[in-house]
Amino acid sequence: MKIAVIGATGMIGSRAVAEAARRGHTVDAYSRSGRLPEGATEAFSLDTADTQKTVDVIADHDFTILTVVNGRTGDFATDIENHRALIAARPRGRFLVVGGAGALQADEHTMLKDTEGFPAEYKIEADSFAQIYLDYVDSEGLEWSMLAPAPVIAPGERTGQYTVALDVPAGDSVSAEDFAVALIDEAEMNEHTGKRFTVAN
């Protein structure tokens, strides 16, 4: 397969590139810096605010992973705007958006972000991911999926094993390496188009 990873130099993106390359896929890496991460075939500069270029990337690949969070620099509103522009542009091709754990459901009526004790420092990020998810749910004619991590995700061991759930946490934590395994499994197996799923160790 020909796979694109947008946000390829971050914790998740770089591991997705490495996992895809490990399985013999052709991997194009996209980031603002245009740096070539280990395992990538080619690297390109891309800002997801450039909607047409992002649409073109999705159209030119068998599967595209978007793992870009502008809000980490304090501007989550830009993330929402960029995804809304992408939805409106109706890209043709399969793509996956990396979501956030705080927007998963604690129960039928309540998201984790709205539960007592949810860390205040992550609330704005979780609100943003919740809106992005709802925007995709309301979209039509797109081959999107969303993978959200467990509440705790950090560099760790690649076991190649994980538990899957839809819309609710599958467990407490997941290694970034096994999260990348799940990303490339979805690229290969195409089991969650039009859905949000989550994984945990």
C-alpha positions as CSV (number, residue, x, y, z in Angstrom):
1,M,0.0,0.0,0.0
2,K,0.9,3.6,-0.4
3,I,0.3,5.3,2.9
4,A,0.6,9.0,3.9
5,V,1.2,10.1,7.4
6,I,0.4,13.8,8.1
7,G,2.2,14.9,11.3
8,A,4.9,12.3,10.6
9,T,7.5,13.7,13.0
10,G,5.4,13.6,16.2
11,M,5.3,10.8,18.8
12,I,2.4,9.0,17.1
13,G,3.2,9.9,13.5
14,S,6.8,8.8,13.6
15,R,5.8,5.5,15.0
16,A,3.1,5.1,12.4
17,V,5.7,5.7,9.7
18,A,8.1,3.1,11.2
19,E,5.3,0.5,11.6
20,A,4.1,0.9,8.0
21,A,7.6,0.7,6.7
22,R,8.2,-2.4,8.9
23,R,5.4,-4.1,7.0
24,G,6.8,-3.2,3.6
25,H,4.4,-0.3,2.7
26,T,5.5,2.8,0.8
27,V,5.2,5.7,3.3
28,D,5.2,9.4,2.4
29,A,5.8,11.6,5.5
30,Y,4.2,15.1,5.7
31,S,5.0,17.7,8.4
32,R,5.4,21.4,8.7
33,S,9.2,20.9,8.8
34,G,9.3,18.4,5.9
35,R,11.8,16.4,7.8
36,L,12.4,12.7,6.7
37,P,11.6,10.3,9.6
38,E,13.1,6.9,9.8
39,G,11.3,4.5,7.5
40,A,9.7,7.1,5.2
41,T,10.2,6.8,1.5
42,E,9.8,10.5,0.9
43,A,9.1,13.6,3.0
44,F,7.2,16.7,2.2
45,S,6.3,20.0,3.9
46,L,2.5,20.4,4.6
47,D,0.4,22.6,6.8
48,T,-3.1,21.2,7.2
49,A,-4.5,24.7,6.9
50,D,-3.8,24.2,3.1
51,T,-7.0,22.2,2.5
52,Q,-6.5,21.6,-1.2
53,K,-3.0,20.1,-0.6
54,T,-4.4,17.9,2.1
55,V,-7.2,16.8,-0.2
56,D,-4.7,16.0,-2.9
57,V,-2.6,13.9,-0.4
58,I,-5.6,11.8,0.5
59,A,-6.5,11.3,-3.1
60,D,-3.0,10.2,-4.0
61,H,-2.7,7.5,-1.4
62,D,-4.4,4.3,-0.5
63,F,-4.7,5.4,3.2
64,T,-3.9,8.7,5.0
65,I,-3.3,9.2,8.7
66,L,-3.9,12.7,10.1
67,T,-2.2,13.1,13.5
68,V,-1.8,16.9,13.6
69,V,-2.7,18.9,16.7
70,N,-2.1,22.6,16.3
71,G,-3.6,23.1,19.8
72,R,-0.5,21.8,21.4
73,T,0.8,25.3,20.6
74,G,-2.3,26.8,22.1
75,D,-4.6,27.0,19.1
76,F,-7.2,24.2,19.2
77,A,-9.7,26.4,17.2
78,T,-7.4,26.0,14.2
79,D,-7.7,22.2,14.5
80,I,-11.5,22.5,14.3
81,E,-11.4,24.9,11.4
82,N,-9.0,22.8,9.4
83,H,-11.1,19.6,9.8
84,R,-14.3,21.5,8.9
85,A,-12.6,22.8,5.8
86,L,-11.4,19.3,4.9
87,I,-14.9,17.9,5.5
88,A,-16.4,20.6,3.3
89,A,-13.9,19.8,0.5
90,R,-15.1,16.2,0.5
91,P,-11.8,14.4,-0.1
92,R,-11.9,11.2,-2.1
93,G,-10.0,8.4,-0.4
94,R,-9.6,6.6,2.9
95,F,-8.3,8.6,5.8
96,L,-8.0,8.2,9.5
97,V,-8.0,11.0,12.1
98,V,-6.2,10.5,15.4
99,G,-8.7,11.6,18.1
100,G,-8.5,12.3,21.8
101,A,-9.3,10.1,24.8
102,G,-11.2,12.8,26.6
103,A,-13.9,12.9,23.9
104,L,-14.7,9.2,24.4
105,Q,-17.9,8.2,26.2
106,A,-17.8,7.5,30.0
107,D,-21.4,6.3,29.6
108,E,-24.2,6.7,27.2
109,H,-24.8,10.3,28.0
110,T,-21.4,11.6,29.3
111,M,-18.0,12.1,27.7
112,L,-14.9,11.5,29.8
113,K,-14.1,15.2,29.6
114,D,-17.3,16.0,31.5
115,T,-16.8,13.6,34.4
116,E,-15.8,14.7,37.8
117,G,-12.1,14.7,38.3
118,F,-11.1,15.1,34.6
119,P,-7.9,17.1,34.5
120,A,-8.6,20.8,33.8
121,E,-5.5,21.2,31.8
122,Y,-6.8,18.8,29.1
123,K,-10.4,20.1,29.0
124,I,-9.9,22.5,26.0
125,E,-8.2,19.9,24.0
126,A,-10.9,17.3,24.8
127,D,-13.6,19.8,23.9
128,S,-11.9,20.4,20.6
129,F,-11.6,16.7,19.8
130,A,-15.2,16.2,20.7
131,Q,-16.3,18.8,18.2
132,I,-14.1,17.4,15.5
133,Y,-15.6,13.9,16.1
134,L,-19.1,15.2,15.9
135,D,-18.4,17.1,12.7
136,Y,-17.2,13.9,11.1
137,V,-20.3,12.0,12.4
138,D,-22.4,14.6,10.7
139,S,-20.5,14.4,7.4
140,E,-21.7,12.5,4.3
141,G,-19.8,10.7,1.6
142,L,-16.4,10.5,3.3
143,E,-14.3,7.4,3.9
144,W,-13.2,8.6,7.4
145,S,-12.4,6.7,10.6
146,M,-11.1,7.9,13.9
147,L,-8.8,6.2,16.3
148,A,-8.6,7.5,19.9
149,P,-6.0,6.3,22.4
150,A,-6.6,5.1,25.9
151,P,-6.5,7.8,28.5
152,V,-2.8,7.3,28.9
153,I,-0.5,7.0,25.9
154,A,3.2,7.1,26.0
155,P,6.3,5.6,24.4
156,G,6.8,2.0,25.5
157,E,6.9,-1.5,24.2
158,R,5.6,-2.8,20.9
159,T,3.7,-6.0,21.8
160,G,1.6,-6.2,18.7
161,Q,-1.4,-6.9,20.9
162,Y,-4.3,-4.6,22.0
163,T,-7.9,-4.5,22.9
164,V,-10.5,-2.7,20.7
165,A,-13.7,-0.8,21.7
166,L,-16.0,1.6,20.0
167,D,-16.5,5.0,21.5
168,V,-15.6,4.0,25.1
169,P,-12.1,3.4,26.5
170,A,-10.8,-0.1,25.9
171,G,-8.5,0.2,28.9
172,D,-6.4,2.6,30.9
173,S,-3.3,2.9,28.8
174,V,-1.6,2.1,25.5
175,S,1.9,2.3,24.3
176,A,2.5,4.7,21.3
177,E,4.1,1.7,19.6
178,D,1.0,-0.5,19.8
179,F,-1.2,2.5,18.9
180,A,0.8,2.6,15.7
181,V,0.2,-1.1,15.2
182,A,-3.5,-0.4,15.4
183,L,-3.2,2.5,12.9
184,I,-1.6,0.3,10.3
185,D,-3.9,-2.6,11.0
186,E,-6.8,-0.3,10.1
187,A,-5.0,0.7,6.9
188,E,-4.7,-2.9,5.9
189,M,-8.1,-4.3,7.2
190,N,-10.5,-1.3,6.8
191,E,-12.8,-2.4,9.6
192,H,-13.9,1.0,11.0
193,T,-14.9,3.3,8.1
194,G,-17.4,5.9,9.4
195,K,-16.7,4.9,13.1
196,R,-14.6,5.9,16.0
197,F,-12.7,3.2,17.8
198,T,-10.1,3.0,20.5
199,V,-7.4,0.7,21.7
200,A,-5.6,-0.2,24.9
201,N,-3.0,-2.7,26.1
